[in-house]
Amino acid sequence: MCVGQHERRAPALREPRGRDTPRSRPHRAAQARGASWWRGTLRLLPYGFPILYLLQLAMLLGLLMNRSGTLEQAAYAWPALAVCATVGAVAATAVVVARLLALGTYRWRR
C-alpha cells in the first residue's frame, strides 16, 4: 500500500427499518398495475411453441425424411413423439387459458 492511499472497505450493511422491511414492500402485482397489455402478451408467447410444433409436426417430419405425410401417418410411425407433442400442446393451452382467465378476473375485481 502506497503512502497516502486509503484502504477501501466494503460499506456496512444497514439493517432494514420501518418501511424498508421485506414485509412492508408492496407486492409485485401492485407494482404491475400500471403495466401495459403487451408485457402480458410477451409472457404468454413462449407457450405458443408447443402448439405450433404439434401443428407443424407432419411437415417437420416430412422435411427430415424427404417425404410428405399427414399427422395421422406421423402418429402411426412415431406414437411416442405424437403423444408427447399433443400433451405439451394441451398443457400449454391450459396454461394460457388459465392465465387469461386469471387476468380477466383480476381486472374485473379492480
C-alpha positions in Angstrom: 0.0 0.0 0.0 1.4 3.3 -1.1 1.6 6.3 1.3 -1.5 8.5 1.0 -3.8 5.8 -0.3 -6.6 4.7 1.9 -7.7 1.1 2.2 -11.1 0.6 0.6 -13.6 -1.1 2.8 -17.0 -2.7 1.9 -19.9 -0.5 3.0 -21.5 -1.6 6.2 -24.8 -3.4 5.7 -27.6 -1.4 7.1 -30.4 -3.0 9.0 -33.9 -2.7 7.4 -36.1 -0.4 9.4 -39.7 0.8 9.1 -40.8 0.8 5.5 -37.7 -0.9 4.3 -38.5 -4.4 5.6 -39.4 -7.1 3.2 -42.9 -7.4 4.6 -43.6 -3.7 4.1 -42.6 -3.7 0.4 -45.5 -3.6 -2.0 -46.5 -6.8 -3.7 -45.3 -7.2 -7.3 -48.8 -7.3 -8.6 -49.5 -3.9 -7.0 -46.4 -2.6 -8.8 -47.6 -4.1 -12.1 -51.0 -2.4 -12.0 -49.8 0.2 -14.5 -48.1 -2.4 -16.7 -49.2 -2.4 -20.3 -51.0 -5.3 -22.1 -48.1 -6.2 -24.3 -46.0 -7.3 -21.4 -48.5 -10.0 -20.5 -48.7 -11.0 -24.2 -44.9 -11.3 -24.3 -45.0 -13.6 -21.3 -47.6 -15.9 -23.0 -45.7 -16.0 -26.3 -43.4 -19.0 -25.4 -46.4 -21.2 -24.7 -47.3 -21.0 -28.4 -44.2 -23.0 -29.4 -45.6 -26.4 -28.3 -48.9 -25.7 -30.1 -47.0 -24.6 -33.2 -44.8 -27.7 -33.0 -47.9 -30.0 -32.9 -49.5 -28.3 -35.8 -46.3 -28.5 -37.9 -45.2 -31.9 -36.8 -46.1 -33.7 -40.1 -44.3 -31.0 -42.1 -41.2 -31.2 -40.0 -41.1 -35.0 -40.2 -41.6 -34.8 -43.9 -38.8 -32.3 -44.2 -36.5 -34.6 -42.2 -37.5 -37.8 -44.1 -37.8 -36.1 -47.5 -41.4 -37.2 -47.8 -44.8 -35.7 -47.4 -47.3 -37.1 -45.0 -50.1 -36.3 -42.6 -50.3 -36.1 -38.8 -52.1 -39.4 -38.7 -49.2 -41.1 -40.5 -46.7 -39.4 -38.2 -48.6 -40.6 -35.2 -48.7 -44.2 -36.6 -44.9 -44.2 -37.3 -43.8 -42.5 -34.0 -46.6 -42.7 -31.5 -44.5 -41.5 -28.5 -43.5 -38.4 -30.4 -47.1 -37.6 -31.3 -48.3 -38.2 -27.7 -45.6 -36.0 -26.3 -46.3 -33.2 -28.7 -50.0 -33.5 -28.0 -49.5 -33.5 -24.2 -47.2 -30.5 -24.5 -49.7 -28.6 -26.7 -52.6 -29.3 -24.4 -50.6 -28.3 -21.3 -49.5 -25.0 -23.0 -53.1 -24.3 -24.0 -54.3 -25.0 -20.4 -51.7 -22.6 -19.0 -52.6 -19.8 -21.5 -56.3 -20.2 -20.8 -55.8 -20.2 -17.0 -53.6 -17.1 -17.1 -56.0 -15.3 -19.4 -58.9 -16.2 -17.1 -56.9 -15.1 -14.0 -56.0 -11.8 -15.8 -59.7 -11.2 -16.6 -60.8 -12.0 -13.1 -58.1 -9.7 -11.7 -59.1 -6.8 -13.9 -62.8 -7.4 -13.2 -62.2 -7.2 -9.4 -60.3 -3.9 -9.6 
